[in-house]
Amino acid sequence: MIRLGSRLLALALLFLLTASVVPSTGASLSASAGGAARVADVSAQAKPACKDKAFKVYGNHAWKKTLKWRYNPKKAVKHLPKKKVLQAIKRGGKNMAQGKTDCGIKKKIKASIAYQGTTKVRPNITKAPGGANCGIPDGKNTVGWGPIGGDSIGWTCLWWNGKRIIEADILLKPVKRWTIGVPKNCTSGVDLQSLVTHEWGHAFGLDHVSEAHFNLVMPHIVEGCSLSDRTLGRGDYLGLKKLYGTR
């Protein structure tokens, strides 16, 4: 994961990412979003992504089978090509399922993901003050678009039964700052694949790490005008390895 150049962009912005987790018991746990940090303050102190071993998991909950999901394009952003949007979401899932890094790690994570087509079912997530709420699990893993309260632009809900994850939904806020890649003269764009890779991390059982580990994928902030979160850091990889092992 090569991050140095993008971390020094003076105009780059940070945006909030949040995951909310609901166990099968119905009791709600929520990961705090906190506030966005300044690039200079955080990046100067953080370890390089390939040397940072930090990770956090949601109580060792993991998928025992392939994560099969569908996409709901309703309310999707209109300024990006539909095919590229879906491609970015698919690639984000594969980035996480395989444990894709730029750290020279050869063994892939033993997790699997499979796209099943489009759906009219919406993510089981509703807007709430400052974020969103998770509903009762419906047995469908859905990625789609809709309102999220506060500053967050991505939200994941995760349900489990014992140690087995039974459902994961991802909601993306349809805002104009979404990009595919980094356009010329970018000042506030957020690469869709980068952010969705983070959200898929939650879907596979990874929790947020603190902003002190800014160069990893799983802090609750993502940098604008950067592709760095398309690939995992060592800590992100180690978290998945703990949950799924390698092949």
N, C-alpha and C positions, 0 to 999 in steps of 0.2 A: 504494500500500500504506500504509494508515494504521495505525501501530503505537504511537503515543505513549501513549494511554490504557492499553492492555493491558500495556505494559512497566513501568508503575508499580505494578502490583498487588503488594502486599506479600506475599500468600500464594501467588503463582504459583510453580509448580515447573518444573524443567527435566528433560527425559528424554532418554536417549541414543538416537541413530539411527546405524546403522552400515551400510556397504556393503562387501561383499567382492567382489573381481573376479578372475575366472579366465580367462585368455586361452586360445585354442584349443590352444595348445601343451601345456597341462596345468600349466604353472608357475603358482604361486599368488601373487597380490598381495593384500594386505589393507590397507584404510584403517583407521587407528587410531581407536578410539572416544574415548579419553582420559576425563577426568572431567567431571562436570557443573559448570558455573560458577554463581556466585551472580548473581541477576538484577541487583542494584544495581551490582556491579562491572563486568559486561559491558555492560549497556544504556547506562550513563552514558558509555561511551567509544566506542561504535559509531556509525558514520555513519547517517543516515536511509537507509532502504532504497532510496529513489529516487535517492540521490546516491552510493551505494556501487557502484563498478564492478568489484568483485572477483569473479573466478570461477576455477574450475579444472576441467579436463576430463581424461578418461582417455585421453590419447594421441590425441585426435581421432578416436576410434572413434564411429561413428554408424550409425543405421539407414538403409539405402538403399531401404527400402520401408516400408509401413505396419506399425506394431507391432500385431500381432493377438494378443489375449490372452484367456484364459479364467479363470473364478473357481471355486475350490473352497471351498464353504461349510462343509465338515466341520471340526469343532472351533471354529467361530466363536463369538464371545462371545454369550451367551444373553440379556444384559440390554438389548440394542439390537434394534430392529425389523430383520428381515432385509432388507427392501426398502431401508431407509435406509442400511444398511451398504453394500450393493452400489452404491447411488446415490453415496455418498461416495467410494468407490473409483473409480467411473467419472469423477466430476467432478475428482478429483485428477489423473487421467491427462490429461484435457482441459486442465486448468489449465497443466500443464507442456508439453504438445504445442503449444498455441497461444501460449505465452509470456504468459499472462494477468498483467497488472500493474495497479496503481493509479497509475502514473507518467505517464499521458498518452501512452504509446507506442501508436501506431495500427497499425503493421505487425505482422502475426502471424508467428509462427515457421513455417517451411515443413517441419513435421514432422506426422505423422499417426498416429492410434491408433484401433483398432477393437475393440470388445468382441464376442466370438464365442460367449458363453453359458457355462454352467457345465460343470464337468468333475470326474471322480473322480481325476484325476492331481493329486498334491500338488506344491507347489513343490520344486524340486530342491536343497533346503537342509536340512541336519541340524544339530541342536544340538551345540555344542562348549563346553568350558570357557571362559567369558568371552565367548561369542558363538555363531558358527555356521560351518559349512563348506559350500562349494559342491561339488556332485557333477559328474559328467560330463554335458555338455549332451545333452538328449533331444529337442531340436527343438520344445519346447512352452513358450510363455510363460505362466506361471501365477502367480496371486495367491491366497494362501491363509493358513491359520492353523496355528501350531504352536509348540513350545517353542524359546526362544532363550536361550543361557547369559548370565550376567552381568546388567547393568542395561539392556541394549538392549531396545527393544520393537518395533523394525522392522529388517529386514535384507534387502538386495537383492543378488542374484548376477547377474553380467553376463558373457557370453561373447562373444568376437569372433573373426573370421578376417580378418587384415590390418586394414584400417580399417573393416570392415563388422561391425556387431553382429549376431550370429546368434541370441541368446537372452537373455532377462532374466526372472528370477523374483523375486517379492516374498513374504516371509514376515512375518506379523504375530503378535506374541505375544498370546494370548487372556487379557488381564488386565481386571480390573474397572474400571480408571480410564478406559477408552475412553468417549468421549461423541460425540454428534452435536450440534455447536454447543457453546455454553457454558451449562450449566444454572445456575439461581439458586443462590447461595451456593456456587459452585464453589471448591474449594480445591486439588484435585489432578487434575482431569480432563484428558484429552488429546483434542482434537478429531480425529476419525479422518481427515477430509478434509485437514486441515492436515498431519498426519504422512505420509499417503499421497502428497500432492503432492511432498514431499521424496523419498520413495522412488522415485516415478516419475522424478524428476530423475536419479537414478542409472541407472535403466533407459534413459534417453535419452542417457547418457554424461557426466553431470556428476559431478564428484568433490566431496568436502567442501572447504569453505574454513574458515579458522580461526575461533575464537570471537570474534576481534576484529571480525568482520563479522556479528555476532549478529542484525542486523535483516534479513539475507537469509534465503532459504529453505534454503540448502545447508550451513550449519554442522552439526556432528553432534549438535546439541541442539535440542530443540523446547520451547517454553514451554507450561506447563500453563495451562488456563483462558484460552485465546487463540485467535482465528481468523486471526491475522496471516499465518500461513504458507499460507493458501489462495491468496494471490496472490504473485507473484514480485517480487523487487527488481531494480534495474537490472543488477546483476552477474549474477544468475541468467539474466536475459533475454539479456545479452551472451554468456554461455557457450553458450546454445542457438543464438544467431545465428551464432556462430563455426562450430558444427557443422552447422547446417541452412540457414542463410540465412533470408531473410524473403520474404513475398509481399504 
